[in-house]
Amino acid sequence: MELGAQGEKLIKHFEKCRLTAYQDSKGVWTIGWGNTVYEDEKPVKKGDVITQQRADALFANIKKGFVVKVNKLVTGITLKQQQFDALVSFAYNVGADMNNNGIAEGLGDSTLLKVVKADPKDPSVVMEFLKWNVSGGKVLDGLTRRRKAEAYLYMSGELEFFE
C-alpha cells in the first residue's frame, strides 16, 4: 500500500514544517516535516537551514521509507487505506522499530501492532494508540491529540484533529 492523502495530511498537520533546525521534545535536532536525518542518514544538526522545496523532497523520501517498513510489518494483514495511513503516521512519529530486540521503541514491537495483527477491527486498537503519548517521561498534549487523531482515522476513516 501507499500512504493516502489523509495520512499525509495527518502527518503534516502534527509535524508542521520548520525550515530551521530545532530540538524536539527529547532534544533531538529536527528539520522540515519532523525529520531527524537526511536522505544519506546524516543527522540534522544545530544551525541547519533548508528551503521549502528541500523540506518537501526530504518528506517524500523519508515517507517512502516508513511506507516500506509498515508494509513489511503488516504483511499478510488486510487493512483499509485509513488503517494503513494511521499506522504510517504513528510509525513516522515514534519509529518503525524493525530491530526485533523486543523493546517497544516503535510500531514493530508495540502492542498496537500485535492487536492489529490479531484483528484489525478490534476496538481496543484505539487504546493501544493512546498509550503512546509520552516523551521524555512526560505526557504531552500534542502527542495525546495526535494519537487521538490517528485512532479516529484508523477506526472511522475521517480526519479529526482534536485541537
KESE-92554 format. One record per residue (C-alpha): residue number from 1; residue in one letter; x, y, z. Coordinates in nm, 3 decimals. Each point is the difference from the previous one (the first is absolute). Layout:
% KESE-92554
+-----+------+---------+---------+---------+
! pos ! code !      c1 !      c2 !      c3 !
+-----+------+---------+---------+---------+
! NUM !    A !       X !       Y !       Z !
...
+-----+------+---------+---------+---------+
END
This chain:
% KESE-92554
+-----+------+---------+---------+---------+
! pos ! code !      c1 !      c2 !      c3 !
+-----+------+---------+---------+---------+
!   1 !    M !   0.000 !   0.000 !   0.000 !
!   2 !    E !   0.096 !   0.364 !  -0.038 !
!   3 !    L !  -0.068 !   0.284 !   0.243 !
!   4 !    G !  -0.331 !   0.162 !  -0.089 !
!   5 !    A !  -0.086 !   0.369 !  -0.003 !
!   6 !    Q !  -0.159 !  -0.015 !   0.346 !
!   7 !    G !   0.311 !  -0.160 !   0.148 !
!   8 !    E !   0.226 !   0.263 !  -0.150 !
!   9 !    K !  -0.229 !   0.278 !   0.120 !
!  10 !    L !   0.000 !  -0.150 !   0.351 !
!  11 !    I !   0.379 !  -0.024 !   0.015 !
!  12 !    K !   0.053 !   0.351 !  -0.132 !
!  13 !    H !  -0.261 !   0.146 !   0.234 !
!  14 !    F !   0.186 !  -0.122 !   0.307 !
!  15 !    E !   0.356 !   0.029 !  -0.123 !
!  16 !    K !  -0.031 !   0.358 !  -0.132 !
!  17 !    C !   0.275 !   0.100 !  -0.239 !
!  18 !    R !   0.296 !   0.185 !   0.146 !
!  19 !    L !   0.281 !   0.108 !  -0.227 !
!  20 !    T !   0.252 !   0.064 !   0.279 !
!  21 !    A !   0.121 !  -0.286 !   0.220 !
!  22 !    Y !  -0.162 !  -0.021 !   0.345 !
!  23 !    Q !   0.012 !  -0.242 !   0.289 !
!  24 !    D !  -0.302 !  -0.224 !   0.048 !
!  25 !    S !  -0.147 !  -0.094 !   0.341 !
!  26 !    K !   0.288 !  -0.244 !   0.056 !
!  27 !    G !   0.266 !   0.249 !  -0.109 !
!  28 !    V !   0.059 !  -0.163 !  -0.341 !
!  29 !    W !   0.085 !   0.242 !  -0.280 !
!  30 !    T !  -0.284 !   0.002 !  -0.251 !
!  31 !    I !  -0.080 !   0.186 !  -0.324 !
!  32 !    G !  -0.264 !   0.017 !  -0.271 !
!  33 !    W !  -0.302 !  -0.222 !   0.058 !
!  34 !    G !   0.138 !  -0.154 !   0.320 !
!  35 !    N !   0.310 !  -0.157 !  -0.153 !
!  36 !    T !   0.296 !  -0.086 !   0.223 !
!  37 !    V !   0.223 !  -0.130 !  -0.280 !
!  38 !    Y !   0.063 !   0.082 !  -0.364 !
!  39 !    E !  -0.023 !  -0.241 !  -0.296 !
!  40 !    D !   0.360 !  -0.108 !   0.059 !
!  41 !    E !  -0.086 !  -0.082 !   0.366 !
!  42 !    K !   0.212 !   0.289 !   0.128 !
!  43 !    P !  -0.168 !   0.155 !   0.305 !
!  44 !    V !  -0.149 !   0.347 !  -0.001 !
!  45 !    K !   0.217 !   0.235 !   0.202 !
!  46 !    K !  -0.024 !   0.338 !   0.165 !
!  47 !    G !   0.013 !   0.285 !  -0.251 !
!  48 !    D !  -0.133 !  -0.201 !  -0.297 !
!  49 !    V !  -0.232 !   0.193 !  -0.230 !
!  50 !    I !  -0.188 !  -0.135 !  -0.303 !
!  51 !    T !  -0.244 !   0.136 !  -0.259 !
!  52 !    Q !  -0.367 !  -0.098 !  -0.021 !
!  53 !    Q !   0.077 !  -0.196 !  -0.317 !
!  54 !    R !   0.274 !  -0.191 !   0.183 !
!  55 !    A !  -0.232 !  -0.065 !   0.296 !
!  56 !    D !  -0.266 !  -0.143 !  -0.232 !
!  57 !    A !   0.254 !  -0.218 !  -0.184 !
!  58 !    L !   0.140 !  -0.123 !   0.331 !
!  59 !    F !  -0.352 !  -0.081 !   0.121 !
!  60 !    A !  -0.075 !  -0.197 !  -0.317 !
!  61 !    N !   0.320 !  -0.200 !   0.040 !
!  62 !    I !  -0.037 !  -0.073 !   0.371 !
!  63 !    K !  -0.372 !  -0.077 !  -0.044 !
!  64 !    K !   0.087 !  -0.269 !  -0.259 !
!  65 !    G !   0.219 !  -0.174 !   0.256 !
!  66 !    F !  -0.278 !  -0.012 !   0.257 !
!  67 !    V !  -0.249 !  -0.127 !  -0.259 !
!  68 !    V !   0.238 !  -0.286 !  -0.085 !
!  69 !    K !   0.056 !  -0.083 !   0.367 !
!  70 !    V !  -0.369 !   0.006 !   0.094 !
!  71 !    N !  -0.084 !  -0.215 !  -0.303 !
!  72 !    K !   0.260 !  -0.251 !   0.123 !
!  73 !    L !  -0.140 !   0.005 !   0.354 !
!  74 !    V !  -0.359 !  -0.061 !  -0.115 !
!  75 !    T !   0.076 !  -0.266 !  -0.262 !
!  76 !    G !  -0.291 !  -0.244 !  -0.019 !
!  77 !    I !  -0.247 !   0.239 !   0.164 !
!  78 !    T !  -0.281 !   0.154 !  -0.204 !
!  79 !    L !  -0.025 !   0.365 !   0.096 !
!  80 !    K !  -0.220 !   0.283 !  -0.121 !
!  81 !    Q !   0.179 !   0.309 !  -0.132 !
!  82 !    Q !  -0.097 !   0.196 !   0.311 !
!  83 !    Q !   0.154 !  -0.266 !   0.226 !
!  84 !    F !   0.322 !  -0.006 !  -0.197 !
!  85 !    D !   0.017 !   0.381 !   0.001 !
!  86 !    A !  -0.042 !   0.013 !   0.378 !
!  87 !    L !   0.273 !  -0.260 !   0.051 !
!  88 !    V !   0.242 !   0.185 !  -0.229 !
!  89 !    S !  -0.068 !   0.325 !   0.188 !
!  90 !    F !   0.067 !  -0.182 !   0.327 !
!  91 !    A !   0.325 !  -0.153 !  -0.130 !
!  92 !    Y !   0.110 !   0.332 !  -0.151 !
!  93 !    N !  -0.027 !   0.151 !   0.347 !
!  94 !    V !   0.128 !  -0.277 !   0.228 !
!  95 !    G !   0.201 !  -0.213 !  -0.242 !
!  96 !    A !  -0.057 !  -0.331 !  -0.170 !
!  97 !    D !   0.229 !  -0.195 !   0.236 !
!  98 !    M !   0.110 !  -0.269 !  -0.241 !
!  99 !    N !   0.288 !  -0.121 !   0.220 !
! 100 !    N !  -0.198 !  -0.278 !   0.172 !
! 101 !    N !   0.169 !   0.049 !   0.336 !
! 102 !    G !  -0.327 !  -0.044 !   0.188 !
! 103 !    I !   0.005 !   0.350 !   0.146 !
! 104 !    A !  -0.302 !   0.203 !  -0.109 !
! 105 !    E !   0.174 !   0.300 !  -0.154 !
! 106 !    G !  -0.240 !   0.040 !  -0.292 !
! 107 !    L !  -0.267 !  -0.172 !  -0.204 !
! 108 !    G !   0.192 !  -0.325 !  -0.057 !
! 109 !    D !   0.012 !  -0.109 !   0.364 !
! 110 !    S !  -0.322 !   0.169 !   0.112 !
! 111 !    T !  -0.310 !  -0.159 !   0.142 !
! 112 !    L !  -0.181 !   0.221 !  -0.256 !
! 113 !    L !   0.147 !  -0.210 !  -0.280 !
! 114 !    K !  -0.076 !  -0.323 !   0.186 !
! 115 !    V !  -0.367 !   0.097 !   0.034 !
! 116 !    V !  -0.019 !   0.109 !  -0.366 !
! 117 !    K !   0.154 !  -0.330 !  -0.110 !
! 118 !    A !  -0.244 !  -0.200 !   0.213 !
! 119 !    D !  -0.307 !   0.192 !  -0.123 !
! 120 !    P !   0.023 !   0.333 !  -0.185 !
! 121 !    K !  -0.365 !   0.073 !   0.095 !
! 122 !    D !   0.054 !  -0.047 !   0.376 !
! 123 !    P !  -0.124 !   0.317 !   0.176 !
! 124 !    S !   0.283 !  -0.029 !   0.254 !
! 125 !    V !   0.229 !   0.131 !  -0.277 !
! 126 !    V !  -0.112 !   0.346 !   0.114 !
! 127 !    M !   0.142 !  -0.052 !   0.349 !
! 128 !    E !   0.325 !  -0.131 !  -0.147 !
! 129 !    F !   0.049 !   0.322 !  -0.197 !
! 130 !    L !  -0.076 !   0.210 !   0.308 !
! 131 !    K !   0.273 !  -0.170 !   0.207 !
! 132 !    W !   0.265 !   0.178 !  -0.209 !
! 133 !    N !  -0.038 !   0.359 !   0.127 !
! 134 !    V !   0.314 !   0.026 !   0.214 !
! 135 !    S !   0.334 !   0.151 !  -0.097 !
! 136 !    G !   0.290 !   0.055 !   0.234 !
! 137 !    G !  -0.206 !  -0.150 !   0.284 !
! 138 !    K !  -0.280 !   0.257 !  -0.039 !
! 139 !    V !  -0.348 !  -0.023 !  -0.147 !
! 140 !    L !  -0.012 !   0.256 !  -0.281 !
! 141 !    D !  -0.325 !   0.161 !  -0.114 !
! 142 !    G !   0.118 !   0.003 !  -0.361 !
! 143 !    L !   0.071 !  -0.373 !   0.006 !
! 144 !    T !  -0.335 !  -0.067 !   0.167 !
! 145 !    R !  -0.177 !   0.194 !  -0.278 !
! 146 !    R !   0.202 !  -0.179 !  -0.267 !
! 147 !    R !  -0.076 !  -0.344 !   0.141 !
! 148 !    K !  -0.371 !   0.087 !   0.020 !
! 149 !    A !   0.006 !   0.118 !  -0.361 !
! 150 !    E !   0.182 !  -0.315 !  -0.115 !
! 151 !    A !  -0.240 !  -0.226 !   0.188 !
! 152 !    Y !  -0.300 !   0.190 !  -0.136 !
! 153 !    L !   0.128 !  -0.025 !  -0.357 !
! 154 !    Y !   0.078 !  -0.369 !   0.050 !
! 155 !    M !  -0.350 !  -0.080 !   0.126 !
! 156 !    S !  -0.222 !   0.247 !  -0.188 !
! 157 !    G !   0.187 !   0.092 !  -0.316 !
! 158 !    E !  -0.041 !   0.368 !   0.083 !
! 159 !    L !   0.250 !   0.266 !   0.102 !
! 160 !    E !  -0.063 !   0.182 !   0.327 !
! 161 !    F !   0.278 !   0.193 !   0.169 !
! 162 !    F !  -0.144 !   0.044 !   0.353 !
! 163 !    E !   0.152 !   0.345 !   0.045 !
+-----+------+---------+---------+---------+
END
